[in-house]
């Protein structure tokens, strides 16, 4: 049987189809499972000289499930331990609100998520705030699951962190979308003039946090857009993650870092937006 010649148009169509399949396959099978490490050095005006070089590992948006998001989380545990951070900040969304089914049962995923996270070690421990998915399922259950693994949950609270004679305050607010975040209450006991790192799940909360004596806000929520086409803005960004959706920003006197997170929501796919572990090295401002 004679071969039917392939026209140039047919060749290009087939090549485009193969390329699309390869991109989707990479976005589902490879990219979501390979966290990258983002290292940044931040200089803060009120950061204590005695804590020069203090490191914070930031993780967010785990959305635990036993099929997809478990893989980047397992990889991240080993990677973070290799970095030897002084403190680990967990910026929320340990579980996911299901598309169908019982929201409260979805909170049960917090237990295996917390057991994996507890394998991370840091001299000053693991500290967390809840995200909007945690709050919309069963926030008390998620909190108990984390605390059972010695992960401290900050619910409109601040705690002093001390090392080598230096001190800063680690603060965390309740989920902003729920309307229960109270920064005045959170910072009530913080002495004037002392440095504050704030955990707040939604990054756009920085506009409010910048009106308070907060030096650094750590957030997630956006997934960095999760699926990003070249030269285009993210296809979707959730509420309160549309201004400061990925990376480091300066909002007035406040420095903000928004993590792209580890897990996925909706489609278990990432494109041009790999899962992220952030290692921040904190130093006093040069003109302090």
Secondary structure by P-SEA (a helix, b strand, c coil): cbbbbbcaaaaaaaaaaaaaaaaaaaaccccccbbbbbbbbbbbccccccccbbbbbbbcccccccccaaaaaaaaaaaaaaacccbbbbccccccccccccccccccaaaaaaaaaacccccccbbbbbcaaaaaccaaaaaaaaaaacbbbbccbbbbbbcccbbbbbbbbccccccccccccccccccccbbbbbbbccccaaaaaaaccccbbbbccccccccccccccccccccccccccccccccccbbbbbbcccccccccccccccbbbbbbbbbccccc
